[in-house]
Amino acid sequence: MPDFVIRRAGIGDLPGLAPMFNAYRQFYARAPDLPLAAHYLGERLQRDESIVLLAIGEAGDALGFTQLYPTFCSVAAAPICVLYDLWVEPAARRSGVARALMVAAADQARATGAVRLELMTARTNFAAQRLYESLGWVRDQQFFTYSLMLVPQP
């Protein structure tokens, strides 16, 4: 039995979530900005624009989170979810937290009626890639992903 639980986060979880979200952004080469992290997550939670799943340890400490964005697939004519963020605190890594968050994300997406989950990760994030593939995720071999920056990023 794991020594943590996974549950949907609410606005009251922001004090534990924001530092992890700030660390997640730093992993992807963004400058530390805890107020920005708290504001961004707070808006998503207050507006019910994303689903944040939180791993909580026995002592009540936040161990990790994942964030899903519900959207749609025109080709499938069905709802899907984008798993955009996954973070586990360094001290909690290799304890099953990431795997449990991924399984909970799939369960949550199914419960919303989504027919598919999608995610992107850095090409060099080999540990995450191994986790995803061990859970049955398949790397896309058919489509390229493009982005158009509309506002300069720091």
DSSP file (Angstrom, degrees, kcal/mol; ACC not computed):
  #  RESIDUE AA STRUCTURE BP1 BP2  ACC     N-H-->O    O-->H-N    N-H-->O    O-->H-N    TCO  KAPPA ALPHA  PHI   PSI    X-CA   Y-CA   Z-CA
    1    1 A M              0   0    0      0, 0.0     0, 0.0     0, 0.0     0, 0.0   0.000 360.0 360.0 360.0 125.8    0.0    0.0    0.0
    2    2 A P        -     0   0    0      0, 0.0    94,-0.1     0, 0.0    93,-0.0  -0.282 360.0-129.8 -66.9 154.8    1.5    3.4   -1.0
    3    3 A D  S    S+     0   0    0      2,-0.0    55,-1.2    54,-0.0     2,-0.3  -0.120  85.9  60.2 -96.3  37.2    2.2    5.9    1.7
    4    4 A F  E     -A   57   0A   0     53,-0.2     2,-0.3    54,-0.1    53,-0.2  -0.970  68.1-141.0-152.0 163.3    0.4    8.6   -0.3
    5    5 A V  E     -A   56   0A   0     51,-2.3    51,-2.9    -2,-0.3     2,-0.5  -0.933  10.9-139.9-125.9 153.2   -3.0    9.4   -1.8
    6    6 A I  E     +A   55   0A   0     -2,-0.3     2,-0.3    49,-0.2    49,-0.2  -0.953  33.6 156.1-111.0 130.8   -3.9   11.0   -5.1
    7    7 A R  E     -A   54   0A   0     47,-2.3    47,-3.4    -2,-0.5     2,-0.3  -0.973  47.8 -88.0-148.2 162.3   -6.8   13.4   -5.1
    8    8 A R  E     -A   53   0A   0     -2,-0.3    45,-0.3    45,-0.2     2,-0.2  -0.545  47.7-128.0 -72.2 134.3   -8.2   16.3   -7.2
    9    9 A A        -     0   0    0     43,-3.5    43,-0.3    -2,-0.3     2,-0.2  -0.490  23.3-166.9 -83.4 152.4   -6.7   19.6   -6.0
   10   10 A G    >   -     0   0    0     -2,-0.2     3,-2.1    36,-0.0     4,-0.2  -0.726  44.4 -84.8-126.1 179.7   -8.8   22.7   -5.1
   11   11 A I  G >  S+     0   0    0      1,-0.3     3,-1.5    -2,-0.2    35,-0.1   0.794 123.5  65.2 -59.6 -29.2   -7.9   26.3   -4.5
   12   12 A G  G 3  S+     0   0    0      1,-0.3    -1,-0.3     2,-0.1     4,-0.1   0.659  94.3  61.1 -67.9 -14.7   -7.1   25.5   -0.8
   13   13 A D  G X> S+     0   0    0     -3,-2.1     4,-2.2     1,-0.2     3,-1.2   0.472  73.3 102.0 -88.1  -2.7   -4.2   23.4   -2.1
   14   14 A L  H <> S+     0   0    0     -3,-1.5     4,-2.9     1,-0.3    -1,-0.2   0.837  71.6  60.4 -54.7 -40.0   -2.5   26.3   -3.7
   15   15 A P  H 34 S+     0   0    0      0, 0.0    -1,-0.3     0, 0.0    -2,-0.1   0.854 114.6  36.0 -59.5 -32.7    0.2   26.8   -1.0
   16   16 A G  H <> S+     0   0    0     -3,-1.2     4,-0.7    -4,-0.1    -2,-0.2   0.787 120.5  48.3 -86.0 -30.0    1.5   23.3   -1.6
   17   17 A L  H  X S+     0   0    0     -4,-2.2     4,-2.6     2,-0.1     3,-0.4   0.907  99.1  63.7 -76.6 -43.8    1.0   23.3   -5.3
   18   18 A A  H  X S+     0   0    0     -4,-2.9     4,-2.5     1,-0.2     5,-0.2   0.872 101.2  49.7 -56.8 -44.3    2.5   26.7   -6.3
   19   19 A P  H  > S+     0   0    0      0, 0.0     4,-2.1     0, 0.0    -1,-0.2   0.889 113.1  48.0 -62.9 -35.6    6.1   25.8   -5.2
   20   20 A M  H  X S+     0   0    0     -4,-0.7     4,-2.6    -3,-0.4    -2,-0.2   0.916 111.7  49.0 -68.9 -41.2    6.0   22.6   -7.1
   21   21 A F  H  X S+     0   0    0     -4,-2.6     4,-2.3     2,-0.2    -1,-0.2   0.884 110.1  52.3 -64.1 -37.8    4.6   24.3  -10.2
   22   22 A N  H  X S+     0   0    0     -4,-2.5     4,-1.8    -5,-0.3    -1,-0.2   0.916 111.0  46.8 -62.1 -44.0    7.4   26.9   -9.8
   23   23 A A  H  X S+     0   0    0     -4,-2.1     4,-2.0     2,-0.2    -2,-0.2   0.892 109.7  54.2 -65.3 -40.1   10.0   24.1   -9.7
   24   24 A Y  H  X S+     0   0    0     -4,-2.6     4,-1.1     1,-0.2    -2,-0.2   0.924 108.3  48.9 -58.3 -46.1    8.4   22.4  -12.7
   25   25 A R  H  <>S+     0   0    0     -4,-2.3     5,-1.9     1,-0.2     3,-0.3   0.872 108.6  53.7 -64.1 -36.7    8.7   25.6  -14.7
   26   26 A Q  H ><5S+     0   0    0     -4,-1.8     3,-2.0     1,-0.2    -1,-0.2   0.872 100.2  60.8 -65.8 -36.2   12.3   25.9  -13.7
   27   27 A F  H 3<5S+     0   0    0     -4,-2.0    -1,-0.2     1,-0.3    -2,-0.2   0.859 103.9  51.6 -55.8 -35.0   13.0   22.4  -15.0
   28   28 A Y  T 3<5S-     0   0    0     -4,-1.1    -1,-0.3    -3,-0.3    -2,-0.2  -0.076 130.7 -97.0 -96.4  32.9   11.9   23.8  -18.4
   29   29 A A  T < 5S+     0   0    0     -3,-2.0     2,-0.3     1,-0.2    -3,-0.2   0.709  77.3 140.5  66.9  28.3   14.4   26.7  -18.1
   30   30 A R      < -     0   0    0     -5,-1.9    -1,-0.2    -8,-0.1     3,-0.1  -0.772  57.9-104.6 -97.0 148.3   12.0   29.4  -16.8
   31   31 A A        -     0   0    0     -2,-0.3     2,-0.1     1,-0.1    -1,-0.1  -0.382  46.0 -92.4 -66.8 146.1   13.2   31.8  -14.1
   32   32 A P        +     0   0    0      0, 0.0    -1,-0.1     0, 0.0     2,-0.1  -0.381  55.7 159.7 -59.7 134.8   11.9   31.2  -10.6
   33   33 A D     >  +     0   0    0     -3,-0.1     4,-2.4     1,-0.1     5,-0.2  -0.514  13.4 176.0-159.9  81.4    8.7   33.2  -10.0
   34   34 A L  H  > S+     0   0    0      1,-0.2     4,-2.7     2,-0.2     5,-0.2   0.883  82.7  53.9 -61.6 -41.4    6.5   31.9   -7.2
   35   35 A P  H  > S+     0   0    0      0, 0.0     4,-2.5     0, 0.0    -1,-0.2   0.919 110.6  47.5 -60.3 -40.4    3.9   34.7   -7.4
   36   36 A L  H  > S+     0   0    0      2,-0.2     4,-2.9     1,-0.2     5,-0.2   0.928 111.9  50.2 -63.1 -44.9    3.4   33.9  -11.1
   37   37 A A  H  X S+     0   0    0     -4,-2.4     4,-2.3     1,-0.2     5,-0.3   0.922 113.1  45.7 -59.8 -45.5    3.1   30.2  -10.4
   38   38 A A  H  X S+     0   0    0     -4,-2.7     4,-2.5     2,-0.2    -1,-0.2   0.908 114.3  48.3 -66.0 -42.0    0.5   30.8   -7.7
   39   39 A H  H  X S+     0   0    0     -4,-2.5     4,-2.3    -5,-0.2    -2,-0.2   0.939 112.7  47.7 -63.7 -47.5   -1.4   33.3   -9.8
   40   40 A Y  H  X S+     0   0    0     -4,-2.9     4,-2.0     1,-0.2    -2,-0.2   0.953 116.8  41.5 -60.5 -52.1   -1.5   31.0  -12.9
   41   41 A L  H  X S+     0   0    0     -4,-2.3     4,-2.6    -5,-0.2     5,-0.2   0.898 112.1  56.2 -64.3 -39.2   -2.6   27.9  -10.9
   42   42 A G  H  X S+     0   0    0     -4,-2.5     4,-2.8    -5,-0.3     5,-0.2   0.907 107.9  48.2 -59.6 -42.2   -5.0   29.9   -8.9
   43   43 A E  H  X S+     0   0    0     -4,-2.3     4,-2.4     2,-0.2     6,-0.3   0.920 111.0  50.2 -64.5 -43.2   -6.8   31.1  -12.0
   44   44 A R  H  <>S+     0   0    0     -4,-2.0     5,-2.4     1,-0.2     6,-0.8   0.926 115.7  42.9 -61.1 -43.6   -7.0   27.6  -13.5
   45   45 A L  H ><5S+     0   0    0     -4,-2.6     3,-0.7     3,-0.2    -2,-0.2   0.920 115.0  47.8 -70.3 -44.3   -8.5   26.2  -10.3
   46   46 A Q  H 3<5S+     0   0    0     -4,-2.8    -1,-0.2     1,-0.2    -2,-0.2   0.880 117.6  42.0 -64.5 -37.4  -10.9   29.1   -9.7
   47   47 A R  T 3<5S-     0   0    0     -4,-2.4    -1,-0.2    -5,-0.2    -2,-0.2   0.463 106.0-126.8 -88.9  -1.3  -12.1   29.1  -13.3
   48   48 A D  T < 5 +     0   0    0     -3,-0.7    -3,-0.2    -4,-0.4    -4,-0.1   0.896  65.3 138.5  55.1  42.5  -12.2   25.3  -13.4
   49   49 A E      < +     0   0    0     -5,-2.4     2,-0.3    -6,-0.3    -4,-0.1   0.581  63.8  24.4 -93.2 -13.4  -10.1   25.4  -16.6
   50   50 A S  S    S-     0   0    0     -6,-0.8     2,-0.6    19,-0.1    19,-0.2  -0.945  71.7-124.3-144.2 166.3   -7.9   22.5  -15.7
   51   51 A I  E     - B   0  68A   0     17,-2.6    17,-3.0    -2,-0.3     2,-0.6  -0.970  25.9-167.6-114.0 117.9   -7.9   19.4  -13.6
   52   52 A V  E     - B   0  67A   0     -2,-0.6   -43,-3.5   -43,-0.3     2,-0.4  -0.932   2.9-162.0-109.9 123.6   -5.0   19.2  -11.1
   53   53 A L  E     -AB   8  66A   0     13,-2.8    13,-2.0    -2,-0.6     2,-0.4  -0.891  10.8-159.0-104.7 135.6   -4.3   15.9   -9.4
   54   54 A L  E     -AB   7  65A   0    -47,-3.4   -47,-2.3    -2,-0.4     2,-0.6  -0.932  13.1-144.8-122.2 134.3   -2.2   16.1   -6.2
   55   55 A A  E     -AB   6  64A   0      9,-3.0     8,-3.1    -2,-0.4     9,-1.0  -0.883  22.0-167.3 -96.1 124.4   -0.2   13.4   -4.5
   56   56 A I  E     -AB   5  62A   0    -51,-2.9   -51,-2.3    -2,-0.6     6,-0.2  -0.954  10.2-139.4-118.0 128.5   -0.3   13.9   -0.7
   57   57 A G  E >   -A    4   0A   0      4,-3.1     3,-2.2    -2,-0.5   -53,-0.2  -0.238  34.1 -96.0 -77.9 171.2    2.0   12.0    1.7
   58   58 A E  T 3  S+     0   0    0    -55,-1.2   -54,-0.1     1,-0.3    -1,-0.1   0.812 125.9  54.1 -57.6 -32.2    1.0   10.6    5.1
   59   59 A A  T 3  S-     0   0    0      2,-0.1    -1,-0.3     1,-0.0   -55,-0.1   0.402 123.4-104.2 -84.5   3.7    2.2   13.7    6.8
   60   60 A G  S <  S+     0   0    0     -3,-2.2     2,-0.2     1,-0.3    -2,-0.1   0.552  74.5 143.2  87.0   7.9    0.0   15.9    4.6
   61   61 A D        -     0   0    0      1,-0.1    -4,-3.1    -5,-0.0     2,-0.5  -0.578  57.0-112.5 -85.7 145.3    2.9   17.1    2.5
   62   62 A A  E     +B   56   0A   0     -2,-0.2    -6,-0.2    -6,-0.2     3,-0.1  -0.638  35.8 174.6 -77.0 123.8    2.5   17.7   -1.3
   63   63 A L  E     -     0   0A   0     -8,-3.1    26,-3.2    -2,-0.5     2,-0.3   0.705  57.8 -33.8-102.7 -27.0    4.6   15.1   -3.1
   64   64 A G  E     -BC  55  88A   0     -9,-1.0    -9,-3.0    24,-0.3    -1,-0.4  -0.975  51.2-152.1 179.4 171.2    3.7   15.8   -6.8
   65   65 A F  E     -BC  54  87A   0     22,-2.4    22,-2.7    -2,-0.3     2,-0.3  -0.980   4.6-154.7-154.3 163.0    1.0   16.8   -9.2
   66   66 A T  E     -BC  53  86A   0    -13,-2.0   -13,-2.8    -2,-0.3     2,-0.5  -0.984  13.4-149.8-138.6 148.6   -0.2   16.6  -12.7
   67   67 A Q  E     -BC  52  85A   0     18,-1.9    17,-2.1    -2,-0.3    18,-1.3  -0.977   8.9-166.2-125.1 129.3   -2.4   19.0  -14.6
   68   68 A L  E     -BC  51  83A   0    -17,-3.0   -17,-2.6    -2,-0.5    15,-0.2  -0.897   7.9-155.6-113.3 140.8   -4.8   18.1  -17.4
   69   69 A Y  E     - C   0  82A   0     13,-2.5    13,-2.3    -2,-0.4     2,-0.2  -0.958  16.9-139.9-114.5 112.9   -6.5   20.5  -19.8
   70   70 A P  E     + C   0  81A   0      0, 0.0    11,-0.2     0, 0.0     2,-0.2  -0.507  41.2 141.0 -68.7 137.2   -9.8   19.3  -21.2
   71   71 A T  E     - C   0  80A   0      9,-2.8     9,-2.1    -2,-0.2     2,-0.3  -0.750  41.2 -97.0-153.3-159.7  -10.2   20.0  -24.9
   72   72 A F  E     - C   0  79A   0      7,-0.3     2,-0.5    -2,-0.2    42,-0.0  -0.931   8.9-140.9-135.7 156.0  -11.5   18.5  -28.1
   73   73 A C  E  >> - C   0  78A   0      5,-2.8     5,-1.6    -2,-0.3     4,-1.2  -0.974  10.3-163.4-115.8 114.2  -10.3   16.5  -31.1
   74   74 A S  T  45S+     0   0    0     -2,-0.5    -1,-0.1     2,-0.2     0, 0.0   0.890  89.1  52.6 -64.1 -40.4  -12.1   17.6  -34.3
   75   75 A V  T  45S+     0   0    0      1,-0.2    -1,-0.2     2,-0.1    -2,-0.0   0.923 117.6  36.4 -64.9 -44.3  -11.1   14.5  -36.2
   76   76 A A  T  45S-     0   0    0      2,-0.2    -1,-0.2     1,-0.0    -2,-0.2   0.632 100.5-138.4 -80.0 -13.3  -12.4   12.1  -33.6
   77   77 A A  T  <5 +     0   0    0     -4,-1.2    -3,-0.2     1,-0.2    -2,-0.1   0.941  68.0 102.8  52.3  50.5  -15.3   14.5  -32.9
   78   78 A A  E   <S-C   73   0A   0     -5,-1.6    -5,-2.8    38,-0.0    -1,-0.2  -0.979  78.4 -89.9-155.1 159.6  -14.8   13.8  -29.2
   79   79 A P  E     +C   72   0A   0      0, 0.0    36,-2.8     0, 0.0    37,-0.4  -0.488  42.2 176.5 -74.0 147.4  -13.4   15.3  -26.0
   80   80 A I  E     -C   71   0A   0     -9,-2.1    -9,-2.8    34,-0.3     2,-0.4  -0.861  20.5-131.5-135.9 172.6   -9.7   14.6  -25.2
   81   81 A C  E     -Cd  70 117A   0     35,-2.2    37,-1.9    -2,-0.3     2,-0.6  -0.982   7.3-143.9-127.8 144.8   -7.4   15.8  -22.4
   82   82 A V  E     -Cd  69 118A   0    -13,-2.3   -13,-2.5    -2,-0.4     2,-1.1  -0.942   9.3-149.4-105.2 120.1   -3.9   17.2  -22.6
   83   83 A L  E     +C   68   0A   0     35,-3.4    37,-0.5    -2,-0.6   -15,-0.2  -0.793  30.7 164.3 -86.4 103.0   -1.6   16.1  -19.8
   84   84 A Y  E     +     0   0A   0    -17,-2.1     2,-0.4    -2,-1.1    -1,-0.2   0.841  51.9  36.0 -96.0 -36.2    0.5   19.2  -19.7
   85   85 A D  E     +C   67   0A   0    -18,-1.3   -18,-1.9     2,-0.0     2,-0.3  -0.954  49.9 168.8-126.8 138.7    2.4   19.1  -16.4
   86   86 A L  E     +C   66   0A   0     -2,-0.4     2,-0.4   -20,-0.2   -20,-0.2  -0.941  13.2 165.4-143.9 124.1    3.8   16.3  -14.3
   87   87 A W  E     -C   65   0A   0    -22,-2.7   -22,-2.4    -2,-0.3     2,-0.4  -0.999  14.7-174.8-142.4 136.8    6.0   17.0  -11.3
   88   88 A V  E     -C   64   0A   0     -2,-0.4   -24,-0.3   -24,-0.2     5,-0.1  -1.000  36.8-109.9-128.0 132.4    7.3   14.9   -8.4
   89   89 A E    >>  -     0   0    0    -26,-3.2     3,-1.9    -2,-0.4     4,-0.6  -0.301  31.3-116.9 -57.7 140.8    9.3   16.4   -5.6
   90   90 A P  G >4 S+     0   0    0      0, 0.0     3,-1.1     0, 0.0    -1,-0.1   0.850 114.1  54.2 -51.7 -39.7   12.9   15.1   -5.8
   91   91 A A  G 34 S+     0   0    0      1,-0.2    -2,-0.1     3,-0.0   -28,-0.0   0.716 110.2  48.2 -68.6 -19.2   12.7   13.4   -2.4
   92   92 A A  G X4>S+     0   0    0     -3,-1.9     3,-0.9   -29,-0.2     5,-0.5   0.397  84.7 119.2-101.3   1.8    9.6   11.5   -3.5
   93   93 A R  T <<5S+     0   0    0     -3,-1.1    -4,-0.0    -4,-0.6     0, 0.0  -0.334  71.4  24.1 -71.1 152.7   10.9   10.2   -6.8
   94   94 A R  T 3 5S+     0   0    0      1,-0.1    -1,-0.2    -2,-0.0    -3,-0.0   0.739  95.4 102.0  65.9  26.4   11.2    6.5   -7.5
   95   95 A S  T < 5S-     0   0    0     -3,-0.9    -2,-0.1   -93,-0.0    -1,-0.1   0.311 102.5 -97.5-117.3   5.2    8.5    5.8   -5.0
   96   96 A G  T  >5S+     0   0    0     -4,-0.1     4,-2.4   -94,-0.1     5,-0.2   0.429  90.9 119.3  94.6  -0.7    5.6    5.3   -7.4
   97   97 A V  H  ><S+     0   0    0     -5,-0.5     4,-2.6     2,-0.2     5,-0.2   0.946  75.9  46.5 -64.8 -48.7    4.2    8.8   -7.2
   98   98 A A  H  > S+     0   0    0      1,-0.2     4,-2.4     2,-0.2    -1,-0.2   0.925 114.2  48.2 -61.2 -44.8    4.6    9.6  -10.9
   99   99 A R  H  > S+     0   0    0      1,-0.2     4,-2.4     2,-0.2    -1,-0.2   0.925 112.2  49.0 -61.1 -45.0    3.2    6.3  -12.0
  100  100 A A  H  X S+     0   0    0     -4,-2.4     4,-2.6     1,-0.2    -1,-0.2   0.890 110.7  50.9 -63.7 -39.3    0.2    6.8   -9.6
  101  101 A L  H  X S+     0   0    0     -4,-2.6     4,-2.3     2,-0.2    -1,-0.2   0.903 110.5  49.3 -63.9 -40.7   -0.4   10.3  -10.9
  102  102 A M  H  X S+     0   0    0     -4,-2.4     4,-2.0     2,-0.2    -2,-0.2   0.909 112.5  46.8 -65.7 -42.2   -0.3    9.1  -14.5
  103  103 A V  H  X S+     0   0    0     -4,-2.4     4,-2.3     2,-0.2    -2,-0.2   0.921 113.1  49.4 -65.1 -43.5   -2.8    6.3  -13.8
  104  104 A A  H  X S+     0   0    0     -4,-2.6     4,-2.8     1,-0.2    -2,-0.2   0.867 108.3  54.4 -63.8 -35.9   -5.1    8.7  -11.9
  105  105 A A  H  X S+     0   0    0     -4,-2.3     4,-2.6     2,-0.2    -1,-0.2   0.919 108.9  47.6 -63.6 -43.4   -4.9   11.2  -14.8
  106  106 A A  H  X S+     0   0    0     -4,-2.0     4,-2.4     2,-0.2    -2,-0.2   0.917 113.3  48.4 -64.0 -42.5   -6.0    8.5  -17.2
  107  107 A D  H  X S+     0   0    0     -4,-2.3     4,-2.2     2,-0.2    -2,-0.2   0.921 112.8  48.2 -62.5 -43.8   -8.9    7.5  -14.9
  108  108 A Q  H  X S+     0   0    0     -4,-2.8     4,-1.2     2,-0.2    -2,-0.2   0.911 111.0  50.2 -64.3 -43.1   -9.9   11.2  -14.5
  109  109 A A  H ><>S+     0   0    0     -4,-2.6     5,-2.2     1,-0.2     3,-0.5   0.920 110.7  49.8 -62.6 -43.6   -9.8   11.8  -18.2
  110  110 A R  H ><5S+     0   0    0     -4,-2.4     3,-1.7     1,-0.2    -1,-0.2   0.914 106.7  56.1 -58.7 -42.4  -12.0    8.7  -18.8
  111  111 A A  H 3<5S+     0   0    0     -4,-2.2    -1,-0.2     1,-0.3    -2,-0.2   0.771 104.9  52.4 -63.7 -25.7  -14.4    9.9  -16.2
  112  112 A T  T <<5S-     0   0    0     -4,-1.2    -1,-0.3    -3,-0.5    -2,-0.2   0.496 123.1-105.4 -86.7  -3.3  -14.8   13.2  -18.1
  113  113 A G  T < 5 +     0   0    0     -3,-1.7    -3,-0.2    -4,-0.4    -2,-0.1   0.520  65.7 156.5  92.9   6.2  -15.6   11.3  -21.3
  114  114 A A      < -     0   0    0     -5,-2.2    -1,-0.3    -6,-0.2   -34,-0.3  -0.394  33.1-159.1 -67.0 142.3  -12.3   11.9  -23.0
  115  115 A V  S    S+     0   0    0    -36,-2.8     2,-0.3     1,-0.2   -35,-0.2   0.543  72.7  18.0 -96.5 -10.4  -11.4    9.4  -25.6
  116  116 A R        -     0   0    0    -37,-0.4   -35,-2.2    -7,-0.1     2,-0.4  -0.993  59.0-144.0-159.0 150.2   -7.6   10.1  -25.5
  117  117 A L  E     -d   81   0A   0     -2,-0.3     2,-0.3   -37,-0.2   -35,-0.2  -0.936  22.2-169.8-111.4 142.3   -4.9   11.7  -23.4
  118  118 A E  E     +d   82   0A   0    -37,-1.9   -35,-3.4    -2,-0.4     2,-0.3  -0.943   8.5 169.2-128.4 153.3   -2.0   13.5  -25.1
  119  119 A L        -     0   0    0     -2,-0.3     2,-0.3   -37,-0.2   -35,-0.1  -0.983  19.1-150.8-154.0 162.1    1.3   14.9  -23.8
  120  120 A M        +     0   0    0    -37,-0.5     2,-0.3    -2,-0.3    -2,-0.0  -0.962  17.2 179.6-128.5 149.9    4.6   16.3  -24.9
  121  121 A T        -     0   0    0     -2,-0.3    -2,-0.0     8,-0.0   -37,-0.0  -0.965  39.0 -81.7-144.4 162.6    7.9   16.1  -23.1
  122  122 A A    >   -     0   0    0     -2,-0.3     3,-1.7     1,-0.1     7,-0.1  -0.337  36.9-124.3 -62.9 143.8   11.4   17.2  -23.7
  123  123 A R  T 3  S+     0   0    0      1,-0.3    -1,-0.1     6,-0.0     6,-0.0   0.779 112.8  50.1 -59.5 -26.5   13.4   15.0  -26.1
  124  124 A T  T 3  S+     0   0    0      1,-0.1     2,-1.9     2,-0.0    -1,-0.3   0.419  79.6 100.8 -93.8   0.8   16.1   14.7  -23.4
  125  125 A N    <>  +     0   0    0     -3,-1.7     4,-2.1     1,-0.2     5,-0.1  -0.497  42.5 159.7 -86.8  70.7   13.6   13.7  -20.6
  126  126 A F  H  >  +     0   0    0     -2,-1.9     4,-2.4     1,-0.2    -1,-0.2   0.838  65.7  57.1 -66.5 -36.3   14.4   10.0  -20.8
  127  127 A A  H  > S+     0   0    0     -3,-0.2     4,-1.9     1,-0.2    -1,-0.2   0.933 110.1  45.3 -61.9 -44.4   13.2    9.1  -17.4
  128  128 A A  H  > S+     0   0    0      1,-0.2     4,-2.8     2,-0.2     5,-0.2   0.914 110.7  53.9 -64.5 -42.0    9.7   10.5  -18.2
  129  129 A Q  H  X S+     0   0    0     -4,-2.1     4,-2.5     1,-0.2     5,-0.2   0.904 107.6  50.5 -60.0 -41.4    9.7    8.8  -21.6
  130  130 A R  H  X S+     0   0    0     -4,-2.4     4,-2.1     2,-0.2    -1,-0.2   0.917 111.3  49.1 -62.2 -42.5   10.4    5.4  -19.9
  131  131 A L  H  X S+     0   0    0     -4,-1.9     4,-1.1     2,-0.2    -2,-0.2   0.956 112.1  47.6 -60.9 -50.8    7.6    5.9  -17.5
  132  132 A Y  H ><>S+     0   0    0     -4,-2.8     5,-2.3     1,-0.2     3,-0.8   0.928 113.4  47.0 -58.3 -47.4    5.1    6.9  -20.3
  133  133 A E  H ><5S+     0   0    0     -4,-2.5     3,-1.4     1,-0.3    -1,-0.2   0.846 106.7  57.7 -66.3 -32.9    6.0    4.0  -22.5
  134  134 A S  H 3<5S+     0   0    0     -4,-2.1    -1,-0.3     1,-0.3    -2,-0.2   0.747 106.1  51.9 -67.9 -21.4    5.8    1.5  -19.5
  135  135 A L  T <<5S-     0   0    0     -4,-1.1    -1,-0.3    -3,-0.8    -2,-0.2   0.315 128.6 -96.1 -96.3   6.7    2.2    2.7  -19.1
  136  136 A G  T < 5S+     0   0    0     -3,-1.4    -3,-0.2     1,-0.3    -2,-0.1   0.450  72.9 148.0  96.1   0.4    1.3    2.1  -22.7
  137  137 A W      < -     0   0    0     -5,-2.3     2,-0.5    -6,-0.2    -1,-0.3  -0.431  35.6-146.9 -66.5 144.9    1.8    5.5  -24.1
  138  138 A V        -     0   0    0     -2,-0.1     2,-0.2     0, 0.0    -1,-0.0  -0.962  11.6-123.7-120.7 129.7    3.0    5.5  -27.7
  139  139 A R        -     0   0    0     -2,-0.5     2,-0.2     1,-0.1   -10,-0.0  -0.526  36.2-109.2 -70.6 133.8    5.3    8.1  -29.2
  140  140 A D        +     0   0    0     -2,-0.2    -1,-0.1     1,-0.2     0, 0.0  -0.452  40.8 170.3 -67.3 128.1    3.7    9.8  -32.3
  141  141 A Q  S    S+     0   0    0     -2,-0.2    -1,-0.2     3,-0.0     3,-0.1   0.352  72.0  55.6-114.4  -0.5    5.4    8.7  -35.5
  142  142 A Q  S    S+     0   0    0      1,-0.1     2,-0.3     2,-0.0    -2,-0.1   0.787 100.1  48.3-105.0 -34.6    2.9   10.3  -37.9
  143  143 A F        -     0   0    0      2,-0.0     2,-0.3     0, 0.0    -1,-0.1  -0.843  61.7-142.8-118.3 147.3    2.6   14.0  -37.0
  144  144 A F        -     0   0    0     -2,-0.3     2,-0.5    -3,-0.1    -3,-0.0  -0.749  21.4-132.3 -94.7 151.4    5.0   16.8  -36.4
  145  145 A T        -     0   0    0     -2,-0.3     2,-0.3     2,-0.0    -2,-0.0  -0.918  24.6-172.6-105.4 131.2    4.2   19.4  -33.7
  146  146 A Y        -     0   0    0     -2,-0.5     2,-0.3     2,-0.0     0, 0.0  -0.886   5.3-164.8-120.1 153.1    4.5   23.1  -34.6
  147  147 A S        -     0   0    0     -2,-0.3     2,-0.5     2,-0.0    -2,-0.0  -0.983   8.9-158.0-134.4 148.5    4.3   26.2  -32.5
  148  148 A L        -     0   0    0     -2,-0.3     2,-0.5     0, 0.0    -2,-0.0  -0.968  18.9-140.7-125.0 112.1    3.9   29.9  -33.4
  149  149 A M        +     0   0    0     -2,-0.5    -2,-0.0     1,-0.2     4,-0.0  -0.616  21.7 177.8 -75.3 121.8    5.1   32.3  -30.6
  150  150 A L  S    S+     0   0    0     -2,-0.5    -1,-0.2     1,-0.3     0, 0.0   0.652  73.2  31.5 -97.0 -21.2    2.6   35.2  -30.5
  151  151 A V  S    S-     0   0    0      0, 0.0    -1,-0.3     0, 0.0     0, 0.0  -0.999  96.8-102.8-135.5 133.4    4.4   36.9  -27.6
  152  152 A P        -     0   0    0      0, 0.0    -2,-0.0     0, 0.0     0, 0.0  -0.288  37.0-138.6 -56.1 138.1    8.1   36.8  -26.9
  153  153 A Q              0   0    0      1,-0.1    -4,-0.0    -4,-0.0     0, 0.0  -0.797 360.0 360.0-100.7 142.5    9.0   34.4  -24.1
  154  154 A P              0   0    0      0, 0.0    -1,-0.1     0, 0.0  -123,-0.0   0.496 360.0 360.0 -67.1 360.0   11.6   35.3  -21.4
